[in-house]
Amino acid sequence: MEEIQNRITRESRRVELKKILCERLDKLRRNLELYPRQVLKTVYRKGYEALSREIGALLTEYVSETAFHGFYPLKSDAEEISAAVYRAVEESGIQSEISAAAYERQDINEIDRLAEKLRRLTEAALEPFYPGYICLYLKEECFDNPPDCPEIRNLLTGCIWRDGRWVRKEREDE
């Protein structure tokens, strides 16, 4: 039950972040319609820089909520996994694409698509670590007569193996 509440809280936080980010991107768009970027950077420097920093912080948190939530590395693997994900992100160049979508085009839909792309890149970077996180999950029903089959779970991603593929499963029963 606590996991369900956490998921609802996380999703409402993501919705709130998106709303605020859209408002700030809209403000940037309106400013750019009124003045060239160079005027904003010089004459209105303080306000422009403050808005840019705020957009940057919101963008980082919003994209992170989409791309990185739901991964559960062991503390002992965290450094190695972080390095693998960092390399994948750096090599992809996706960070500059996300920045351009925000600062150049103010396009939240493009940001959403790129955040999902970043999530897929993250999942691919994590794939070599999967064998150390795969286990059988025995529920109470596994001991019934006749017994249910245990689930094959990937504890790193929170997914279960079903019908020949990994499927995201909320961890409400843990």
N, C-alpha and C positions, 0 to 999 in steps of 0.2 A: 504494500500500500504506500509506503514511504517513497519508493522508486516512482510510482505513478505520480505522486504529488511533486516530486523533483522534476519529472518530465514536463508536467503542466507548468511549473514555475519557470523552467528553462525555456519552454516554448513561448510563454507570455513575455519573458525577458527579451527573447529574440524579436517578437512582434513589436515590443516597445522600442527596441534599438532600431528596427527598420523604420518605424514611424519618425523617430527623431532624426535619423540619418536622411530620410527623404526630405524632411523640413529644412535641414541644413544644406542639402544639395540644391533644393529649390531656391534657397536664399543666395547661394553661390551663382546659380543660373541667372537670377534676376540682377545681381550685381554685374555679372559679365554682359548682360544685355544693355545695361546703362553705361558701363565704362570699359575701356580696353583693359586687359589684364595688367599691362604695365602701369596704368594709372592707379589701379587697385594696389599694386605692389609698392608704389611710391607715395602718392598723395594719401591713400587710405590704408597705409601699410599696417598699422596696429590692428585695425579691425579685420583686415584681410588675413593677416597671419593668425589671429585668434580663431577666426572661422576655419582656416585651413588646418590648424592643430586640432580643433574640435572634430572636424570631419575625419581627420586621420585616426584619432582615438576611437571614434564610433565605428569607423570602417574596420579597423583591426578587430575590435570586439565582435562586431556583427559577422564578419567573415569567419573568425575563429569559432563562433557558435555553430556555424554551418559546417565548416570543414573539419574540425577537430573534436567535436563532442562525441562521446560514446566510445572512446578508446580507453582501455584500462591496462596500461603496461605495468608489469611488476616494477617495484622500485629499483631492483637490481638491473633491470633492462632499460630503464628510462633514458639514461644518457646515450646509449647506443641507438635506441629507437629514435630519439630526438635528432641525433646526427643524421640518420638515414632519411628522415622526413625533411630535414633542413636541406640536405643535398638535392633531394627530388624537387623541392620547391625552387631552390636557386637555379637548377638546371632548366627548369621549365620556363622561367621568365614570367610566370603568371602574376607575380606581385606588381610588376610594372603595368601589366594589362589591367589589373584591378584599379590601380592608381589612375590610369588614363580614363577608365570608365567613370570614375568618381570626379576627378578634377577637370577633365577635358570635356566629357559628355554628360556628366551628372545623370547617368543611366542606371537606376537601381535594378532593372531587369537584367542588364548585362552583368552587373555585380553579382546577382544571384546565380546566373549561369556560370560565371567564373568561380564562385565559391563552391559550387557543385563539382566543377572540374578539379578544383583543388582538393576536394574530398576524395575524388577518384584517384588522384595522384598520391594522396596520403595512404589510401588503402593499398595501392600498388607497392609503395615503399615499405609497407608493413608486412607484405606477403611473405618475405623470407623468415619472418619471426613467427608465423602462424604455427609451425609444428610444435613449438614449445608451449603453446597456449591451447592446444586442442585436447579435449577431454570428453569422457562420457559423463553425462549428467543423469543420475538415477533419481527419479521422482518416486514418490510413495507408490504410484500405480505400477512401477516396475516390479514390485513385490506382490502384486495381486495374482490371482489365479483365474484366468490366464494372465501372464505379465505383459505390460506394455514394454515396448522397446525403449531403451534409454536414448536420450538425445545426444547427438555429437555437437559439442559447443566449442566455439572459439572464444576464449575468455578475453582475448585482446580486443576483439571488435564487438563482442556481445551478440554474435550471429550464431545461428544453428544451421546444421546441414539438413536440407529438406529437398527432396525431389531432384537430387543431383546438383544443387547449388547452395551457396551460403545465403541465408535469409536473415535480415535484422530482426532481432527479438528483444523486446523490452525486458529488462531484468526484474520485473515485478515480483517474481517468485523467489528472489534471493534475499 
